[in-house]
């Protein structure tokens, strides 16, 4: 079942993307508003979003919902997008507007609602359909049991892979081939290709699915508190 696209959900995903990637959407939109009127045509708005690479992250439906929300009737026949209001809302993710007028206001170091604070402890992703989530939980349970019986912490094996000269050096992540190699070769676990694919889908990086969050995986199959329950 496809989740309903709302303005709130679309803007949240857009803010997540521009915050993480530090995308200056304004620079692309202003190319279509040389007179600084505060308005652009709907097709120019969508073109600007495409030029900024937003269309690779948001779906066409999400972009359409955002565009429709900021449309205004300029006269009897002219409909344009109020990009000034749109950018004001979007750029709150970076800073507090008019900060110079109140320099003592407390500014959060990052928008807490946009980043999962537990992303290196677990995966909050739920696979769909439900059968896939049940299947991956069964794999996790089996591997966790193997890990417990062997008394063999797994994170160190992934750390070694992450330090490899050919690694992408993305903190806490390894590539899918590295992930598979650690599981089947370094740890010598019996894991089928479909099971590896399920684990990869569960623990993949939110924006870069070719990378696997091995810290979250390690904490899930080999929870640190296990050693304090004895």
Secondary structure, 3 states (H helix, E strand, C coil): CCCCCCHHHHHHHHHHHHHHHCCCHHHHHHCCCCCCCCEECHHHHHHHHHHCCHHHCCCHHHHHHHHHHCEEECCCCCEEEEHHHHHHHHHHHCCCCCHHHCCCCCCCCCCHHHCCCCCCCCCCCCCCCHHHHHHHHHHHHHHHHHHHHHCCCCHHHHHHHHCCCCCCCCCCEEEHHHHHHHHHHHCCCCCCHHHHHHHHHHHECCCCCCEEEHHHHHHHHCCHHHHHCC
